Amino acid sequence: MSGLQVVVIGAGPAGVRAAEALVAHGQRPVVVDEAPRWGGQIYRQPPPNFKRAKRLLYGFETGRAEGVHGAMAGIVERIDYRPDTLVWNAREGELDLLHRGRSTTLPYRRLIIASGATDRVLPFPGWTLPGVYSLGAAQVALKAQGCAIGSRVVFAGTGPLLYLVAYQYAKAGATVAAVLDSARLGDKLAALPALLRQPAVLAKGLYYRAWLQAHGVAVHEGAAPLQALGSQRVEGLRWRDGPREQQLACDAIGFGHALRSETQLADLLGCSHAFEPLQRAHLPQRDAAGRSSVASVYLAGDGAGIMGADAAEWAGERAALALLEDAGVTVDGTRAHVLEQRLARVATFRRGLERAFPFPVDWAANVPDDLLICRCEEISAGELRAAVRDTGATELNRLKALTRVGMGRCQGRTCGVAAAEILAHASGLPIDAVGRLRGQAPVKPIPFSAGAA
Amino acid sequence: MSIERISTDVAIIGGGIAGASAALFLRRRGLGVVLLERDLCGSRSSGVNYGGVRRQARPLNQLPLSQRAHGLWGRLRELIGIDGEYVRSGHLKLARSEADLAALEAYRELTRDSGLGLQMLSGAAFRTRCPWLGERAIGGSLCPDDGHANPRLVSPAFARSAQRLGADIREQTPVLEAGHDGQRFVLRAGGSLEVRSEFLLNCAGAWAGPIAAMFGEPVPLTAGHPAMTVTEPLPMFIDLNLGVEGGGIYARQVARGNCVIGGGDGYALDVSRARAGSGAILAILQQAGELLPALRHAHVIRSWSGTEGYLPDRQPVLGPSATTPGLIHGFGFCGAGFQLGPAVGEVLAELVCDGRTSTPIAAFSIARHTSAVPIPA
């Protein structure tokens, strides 16, 4: 580390572009990444000995993926790159890292958090059966390991990823039994004006959908999974097509409702959060350049609000320029302006996407009491509802204290969204009023060996 | 904004286990109670502590109060309507040296008539009883009827139970001003609440100092932040609440299988929030790995801390004010108040109703810390 003592957390599109801009301005940042190879989730690389062509792995995104991979390859000798390293705790001026089971501390003066996103999961009955995966996990299996989650797969939920993953599976040779989108056609038509702000992205989305239908894949809109069937593993899916119940055979299900930001590190560092209605989430606040509420902490990419991979690249570069500007380094103001304009356009497009693939706001009202919400601690919807009824709990951390929801291995990263929805519905409060789970170290589980002298 | 005025027999500041159980026992004696809690009842130290319910290792002068609490814990379900995961697992204080064993033996001698029933374990009998303990531990002192409970559940349940009996519980209602107008206590709280009462109980935990100071008896109360961690669920193996002679870690395993392990100090984020800190977390991991070898392949999934009130002599303040008749304190339990909580509440209720208590508490008088001069009326 030298100069401004910058640490970049994450080596996805945002982290890589941030590091690249820092290097271009004479800095040697530390780049800490949980994955063994750079690229993030979206451009995740398979292990080095896997030979599947990038064209097959990334499809339309091949150029983008190669751009990010190439950018990192071009700077890796000029940065302090720490792959396979989890940032498990953060406080002002210092990060705690876990690498090969050992904990070390890493000081910083300036920090860019590009922590990315995970699936936003709304459980349905049977979702804990072997063979049920999140959409992101289904995609990772294909991209990183070259294997499919099943040979006859149903994809359900909503969001652009739904069609992308279904398309990728079909292209890879899996049978896609059906695509069940909870959004309706009307939602998408209403969203068209906003989506036209990014016509290329819109065209890709339409292409996936058209391709699927042209290849005989049934695409149902206004549809939702009701129950994954099977005793030891998934054998089928009962689902609802508008008012009608249907059933189909499958050996795997991929589901998800768009993405959620990984905000724990920003939270641990005290970045102020605000409820963002569009994303239906409490997110760390950032200005147009990526400055958080905490001096010296910058936010880029999906970790501070879902904007997609292209925007993550721009936000990463913009945050790095902001960091440099704030440190008194001269940067190209025109470039910074162009990046901000692009990000503003994406924001409009994002509004369109949320309109096209709306969050199923009636989800909490319809789930049965025996549905498992928190699979780590095995807490059902009924238990959450009973706690609200019996104790008057109206705040998510209180509900956690009383029921253990969100207290398990995932620390609410998987179940937190669903628990908040159940709490809001059961208490009659708007979703923004029930709060958010407080971040608590470790961000992910750490082994006892981390404490070995 | 119009002011809401309430008149009652007893106002209680603080909805932790002490204040909430005082509310419960006062309602059982039929007195009017208003409890003012600035956050949520049982959400601070009372709800986030380790969960130890032990008498062993307390100073001798706390044992009568602790024994009284032991009896109340035995009636927990009757008192609060839930079992709160309370188990009388036994509490084992571990020795890592012959000197530790000697200290534990000396404590057993001193407490022989206190009803703790301590049993010394060492040698083969110790290994047979606790085969899951590492070589660092060479013996210990077992208090068979001590145990542990879930503070997240128990402490809020005391407040709910008091509320069911008619206590007026006001959450998210911080006390802004407290005084006495010559006839009654007058409290201004929250946005627009004014409470007048004949008695005032100061059960404000780590934040009780300013309340005492308002009545002319400042105390050297400081905040401490014990660090806690918890593992993923593991097969059951720790069937005791564990402590270590001379300090270090303490550990218990809950019915679900998670091991709760505390030790060392965290740090304050601000006046009301605290975190464990990575130094304390890593020290816990290291020590627990030595003492409990089965943990070596386990993971810690969460850490936390709280804000607890400490006095220099590591004894609580419990008893009447030295300056103001009708004001009674119950705070500063120095990280060991969870077990005492129900008895503290019952003693406070006795002091209000009877003007005296059957439990010796003279050692905990606030006067030991203050050269207080009564405020002229």
Interface residues (C-beta under 8 A of the other chain):
Chain A: W88 N89 R91 D96 S103 T105 G270 E377 T391 E395 R398 A401 L402 R404 M407 G408 R409 Q411 Q440 A441 P442 P445 I446 P447 F448 S449 A450 G451 A452 A453
Chain B: L40 S43 G47 R152 L153 P156 R160 V230 E232 P233 R256 L269 R275 A276 G277 S278 I281 L282 A283 I284 L285 Q286 Q287 A288 G289 L295 R296 H297 A298 H299 V300 I301 R302 S303 W304
